[in-house]
Amino acid sequence: MLSRLRQLRVVRVLVRRLGVHRVTAAVGLVQAPCLALVGLTLRRLPRNRRLVVLGSPLDRFADNAAYLFLHMAGQAARHRLEVVWISGSADVVQRLRSHGYRAEHRWSWRGALTTLGAGTFVYSGYRSDINRWLSPGATAVCLWHGLPIKRVESAVGGEGERRSGLLHAVARAGREAPPDFLIAPSDFVASRFSPAFGVPPERCWRLGYPRNDHLVTDPARPPAALVWHGEEWDRLRSARVVVGLFLTWRDDRVDDAVDTSLVQQLARVCAAHGGVLAYKAHYNVAATEVPSAGCVPLPADADLHAYLGLCDVLVTDYSSIALDYLLMRRPVVFYTPDLEHYAATRGFEIEPQSLPGVLTRDPQALLDSVDRLLAQETRAADGDDGTVSHDLLLRTLWGGYDGGASEAITAAIAQASSTAGPAAPPSPESVRPPRRGDLVEDPAEVPPQQPPA
């Protein structure tokens, strides 16, 4: 219910005008006394450390938690874990059950009892992805949902925006407690995420993101349980060339950062080269109305990474989707008409100007850049455009990652769950992201996960 309420336009307008982070802090402060009282009781309850519950923001089945869930469900017996997806969406629960997975509604009796008994919470954003009220006493593992181009959490704000003093202290008091463990794929990412999330560097697991495992092995074959929308998949899969338009959200905007006119023009450019435009708005904003011809709009509940491997060119802005996409070494066009404003209000950890790709500042430059890329006979980007090479950037951001994050994180959770008392961080050697060919799965343990033909 709360997820549906958050998506109402009137609520979104109100939140943007007041300030997303102010509203979040205020809600946290109102809940804090009750959460503290509930926590005193729940921390005394016994929990099954090998029972793992997972969830994603806005009750979607998507992002890192969803990919990890599918892998863990197939490998649960080998790691002696029980894995359950928790959601406020009855549709998501039913869909997962139809695929043979364990899933429970958040506030059903079975859902509440499962969550109360779980020793490990694994989520893409916050404990509330699963159930914040029932989380005290469980080990929390945050997978997060993006690498730091833009600033996140307590680091949010340009140099002129961040403040200290009473208001800053109040905002901190209303925040959710830091997770026990946080995925930070490299030392560079850990150095940014550790202070932003309040997680000590030694509790940042240098592991990759589950949502990218298929992108570096077989981009066009994501797990079938993440391809809910077969018609859209078929249209993109059969297209000669696909351009993906996926922008991040703005703290002060309700609607997406592109209007209908620009989307139409991009679709026409794609059509001129025998291709289509794939469009999806960030789940925190209202989608732009798009043309029916030459454009494939992905539904709000679609998992973007399941379709990302079908894109030959990516159009984005400050979204970390660009850093995931670079793993495939394909061309990126950055559309940044509000670059100075974004830098002053949210701030950057990596300057967009330094990223491999084409930086555009206005609609015409964007259209021209996409047109030039589609006109080239070869669409593979070599990443050496005078800024920074793919190899250097990938090593900095992803370390040695080349797939296998789901198995590495599963092993880390299993190891942490086997310790007595507070979970200790696993050794880097024991949870090294496996290289291609390292894993031999037992087909009998893995539910069918192939996308539609």
N, C-alpha and C positions, 0 to 999 in steps of 0.2 A: 504493500500500500504506500509506504513512504517513498519507494522508488518511483512509483507512478506519479506521486505528488510532485517529486523533484522535476519531473519531465514536463509538467504543465507550463505553458508559456508565461502565465501571470506570475508563477513562482520563480521562473528563471529570470524574468525582468526584475522582480524585486530583489533577488539575490545579487544580480549583477550591479544594481544601483547601490546597494548597501556595501558590496564588496564580498566576493566569495570567501576569502580567508577570514574576514570579520564575522560573517555569518557562521562559518564553521567553528570558529573559536567561541562565539556566543552560545551556540547549541551545546558545545562541549562543556562550557561552564555551567549551564543549566542542568545538564545531566550528571555532572561530576559528583555531587553529594550522594545521589542514589547509586551511581556506579561504585562509589567507594564502599557503601554499605553492602551492596550485593557482593562485591569482591571479597569482603571479610568472610562471608559465608562460603562462597564458592571455592576459595583457596584451600578450605579444609576438606573438600570432597576428594575422594580418590578418583584418579583418571587413568584410563588405559593409554599408556604412552605409545602403543602401537596402533591405536585408532587415530586416523588422520582425516580431518575434514577440510574441504577446500571450497573456495567461492571466488566470484569476480564482482566488480562494481556494477550497480544498477541491475542486479539479478540476471546478468547476461551469462551465457556459457561461452567464454571467449578469453583470449589473451593467455599469458603464461600459466595461470592456474589451470585453465582448461586443458592445455596441452600436457601439462604435468600429470593431471588427473588421469587422462587417457593412458599415459604410459604406466603410471603407478598401478592402475587397475589391472593392466596386463601382467605386471611384474610383482603384484602384491604377495603372492604365495612365496616367491623366491626370497623376498625381503622380509617375510613374516609381518606384513602390515595389513590393516584393514583400511579401505579407502572409501569415503562417502562424499558426494557433492551436496552442498547445502545451498538452497536458493529460495527466494521469495516468490519465484515464478512457477506456477503450477505447470505451465507449458514446458519450461525447461526440464522440470523434474520428470514429466511424462515422456519427453523425447529421450532423455538419457535412459530411463527404464526400458523404453522400447528397443534400445541398443544393447540391453543386457547389463547396464551399469547400476550401481547403487546410488540413489539420490533421494533426498528428503526435503520436504518443505520446511522452511525456517522455523515457523511457530506451530507446526503440527506436533502432536505428542511424541511421535517417533523422531521427528527432527530435533526437538528440544532435548530429548533424552540422549540422542546420539551426540549432539553437540556438548552436552554437559559431561558426557563420559570420555570425550576425545582428549587425548593428551597433547595433540599437535594441531595447530591451526596453520593452514597455508593459504595465502591470499595474494592477489595481484595489487591491491591497493591498501586496504585497511581491514582491521578485524571485523568491522561492520559489513564487509563483503560476505561474511559468514554469520556472525552474531556477536556483536561487541559485548552485549549484556551477559552472555554466557561464557565469555572467554577467560576470565580470571582463573589462574592456576594452570592454564595450558601453555605450552611452548609455542611462541608465535614466529613463523617464518614468512617474511615478506619477499615476494619475488619481484615486486614493483613492475612497472609497465613501460619502461623507457630509459634510455641512456641520456646523460645530461648535455643536451644542447642548451636548453633553457634551464633556469634555476628552478629547483623544486623544494617543497617543504619549508623549513625554517630559513633557507637561503633565498627564498623568493623576494624579489624587489631589486630595482636598479640601485645604484649607489646613492641616489637622492631619495629613494623610497624607504629604505630600511631604517628603522627607528629603534631606539633603546628606551628605557624608562618604564613607567607604570603600564602604559598601553601594551608595550611589547611583552612585558611579564604576564599581563592578563591573557594575551593571545596564546602565549606558551602554555599557560595553565589549562586552557581549554582544549589543547591538542590531545590526541590519542597518545598513549604511552608508546615509546619506541618498541619495535619488534625485538625479539631475542636474537634473531639472525636475519641478515639481509643479503640478497644476491647483488653483488657488484662485480661484474665480469673481469675487471682488471684493477691494477693498483691505481691507475688514473681515476677510474670511476669510484673506487673506494675512497680516495682522497677527497672527492666531492660529496659522496653520499654519506660518509661517516658523520661529519658535522651536521649535515642537513637533516638527517634522520635521528641523530643522537645515538648511533650504534657504534661501539668501539671498533676500530679497524680489524682487530682479530676476530670479530664476529661477522665480518663481511666475507661471505663465501665467494671466492674468485671463480665463479662458474658462469657458463653462458645462459642464454634465455631459451626455455623450452619451445617457445613459439617460433624460433628460428631454426630448429633442428632440421626440418624438412627443406628449408630454403637453401641450405648448404649441401644437401645430399640429393634431393629430388624435388625441386621447387613446385612442380605441377602435381604433386601427390601428397596433399595434406591428409590428416585423418578424416575419414568419412563422417564421423560424428560432429565435425566442425563445418561441414558443407551442408547446411540445412536447405539452402536455396538452390535447387538443381537447375532451374531455368536460367538464372543469372550465370551459374557456373558454365553451363553449356554454351551460352552466347559468348562468353569471354574465351572459353577453351577453343572454340571454332574460329575466332576472329584472326585475321591475318596479322594484325598488330594491335596491341592494347596499351593505352596510356592511362595510368592511374592518377586520379586527382584526390589527394587525401591531405587535408590541412588540419592543424591542431586548433584548439579552442583558445579564445581570448578571455581574460578575466572580466572584461567590461563589455562583452558582446553576447547577445542571445542567439543571433543567427550566424551562419557560417561566413567566412571571410571572403567568399566569392558570390557574386550575384548571378541571376539567371542568364543575363546577357553574355557574361564571360564564359559560363559553362556551355552555352549554345555555340559560341564561337570556337571554343576548344573542340567540341564535338564535330564541327564542320571541318576543322583542320585534320582531325583524325580520319574522318570519312574520305577526305581528299586523297588519303594514302591507303585507302581500303581497310581502315582500322576502326576501332570503337574507343570511346572514353568510358572508363569505369570510375564511378563517383561514389564516395561515401563521406558523410559528415562525421565529425567526432561526436561521440555519444553525449557530450556535454552541451551541444548546441543543436539548434533546429536546422534541419537540412534545407538546402536551397531547392526550389522547384526546378526540375531539369527536363530537357526535351525528350520525347519518346524515341526520336530517330537519332541513331548514332551514339547513344549514351546508355550505359547499363548502370542504373542506380542500385547500390547494394543496400538492403534493408538495415534498419537501425540495429537489429539484434545480430547481424552477421559478424563473424569474426574476420577482421580485415586480413590477417596474415594467411588465412586459408586461400585467399584470392590474390595475394601479393605476388606470388611466384608466376602468375599468368601475365603480369605487366612487363612490357618491354621498356617502358619509360615511366618514371615517377615524377609527378608534380607535387611538391609539398612546400613547407615553409620552415618552421622551427620545430617540427615534429621529429621525435626520435625515430620515426618510421624510416627516415632517410638513412640512419646509421644501420638499421636492420637491412635495408635494401642494398646498401653498399656491399654486404656480404656476397651478393650475387654478381657484383662488378657490372652493374647495368647503369645507364645514364640517369642523372637526377637533374631536374630543373627546379630551382628554388624561387618561389614567388613571395617577395618580401616588401610590399608597398608601405608597410607600417614599421619598418625596421627600427627607426630611431625611437618611436613611441614604445615599442615592445622592449627595447633595451632599457629605456628609462623606467618602465613600470615593473616588468618581471625580471629582466636581466638575463645574461647569458653566461654559461660556463665555457662554451665553445663559440667563437664568433662565426656566424654563418658564412661570412666572406672567405673563411679559411677552408671550407669544406669542398671536397671534389664535386664538381658539377657546375651548372650555369646559374648565376645569380641574376634574377630579373627584378625590376622595381616597379614596373607598370604593365598593364594588360597587353599592350602591343608588343613589348619586348618578350613577354611570356609566350604569346602566340607565335612570334617569329622564331623563338628558340625551339619550341616543340616542332614547328614545321621543318626547320633545318635538321633536327635529329631524325625525324621520320623519313626525310629525303635521303639520308645516308644509306648506302648499301649494307654496311655493317653497323649494328646497333650496340655492339659491346663497347663499353667504356674502358679505356686503359687507366683512367684515374690520374694521369699525369698532365694536368692542365695549368701548371704554373702555381698551384696553391700548395697542396700536400698530396703525396702519393697514397693510393689505396693501401699499399702494404704498411706504410708507417702508421696511417690512421687506424687500420684494423688491428695492428699490434697494440697500439696505445689504448684502444677502447675495448677490444675483445680478448686481449692476451693471446693464448694459443687455441682459442675456441674454433673448432671446425665441425661442430655437431656433437650430439650425445649429451647435451645439457640435462635432459630429462632423466637419464639414467644416473648421471653424476649427482644430481640433487636428490633423487630417490635414495641413493646409497648414503648420502650425507644425513638425510632425515632418519633413515633406519639406524645409522650409527649413533646419532644423537638420542634416538628413542631407546637405545639399549643401555644407556648410562643410568646410573642411580643418582637421584638428586637432580639439581639443575643441569640442563644439558650442556655439555662441553663442545666447543667447536671441533669438527673433524679435522684431521691433518690434511694439508693440501694434496699430499701424495695419494691418500686413500680415496679422494673424491675427484681426482683429475678427470676433466671431461674426456671421455673415451674418444679415440680417433676412429675414423671410418674403418669398419671391419673388425673392431674390437668386440662387438656384441653379437652373440648368437642367441636369438630369442627362441623360446619354445613355442611353436605355432599354436599349441593347444592352450597356452596360457593367454594368448593375445586375442581379444575380440576382433572381428573383422573391422578394418579401419580404412579401406580404400575408398577414394572419392568416386563419384559417378563416372562412367566411361564417357 
